[in-house]
């Protein structure tokens, strides 16, 4: 299953602010699901999920022109998007603008353990510890109802950054594993 997730981790754009929708899922094959999304977006009323159970014919799909892609530039851009400084700034902007739905996420055992692990990995060991604690304190003081979401976005940013570093830069010295 292929999916495009419009998510606050990406650079700030109009969909998270104008429509107050934190996520738009575009699932399955883009040839079938992307056109209805673009139509709804142009009409000013995007839905939360776009999906199709059908599969398009591959005979009409053109082959990518791999020679046109500069992977080094793409990798550098991806690393910059997920660099702690810029990523946490976007998360704060998103949380500031986000309109809560009134549904609270309880702090159950699973979330408590995730918070504990994120404190250890991001708040003590990680290079982004200053930005992490700044986000956590800001969220507790300004938007305490969104604390669970802030923690989730911090963990996702760490994950996206590690995946980018490991698979896009492809530098032998940096390939230590996801938990390095």
Buried (B, 14 or more C-beta within 10 A) or exposed (E): EEEBEBBBBEEEEEBBBEBEBBEBBBBBBBBBBEEBBEEBBEEEEBEEEBBBEEEEEEEEEEEEEEEEEEEEEEBBEBBEBBBBEBBBBBBBBBBEEBEEEEEEEEEEEEBEEBBEEBBEBBBEEBEBBEBBBBBBEBBEEEBEEBBBBBBBBBBBBBEBBBEBBBEBBEEEEEEEEEEE
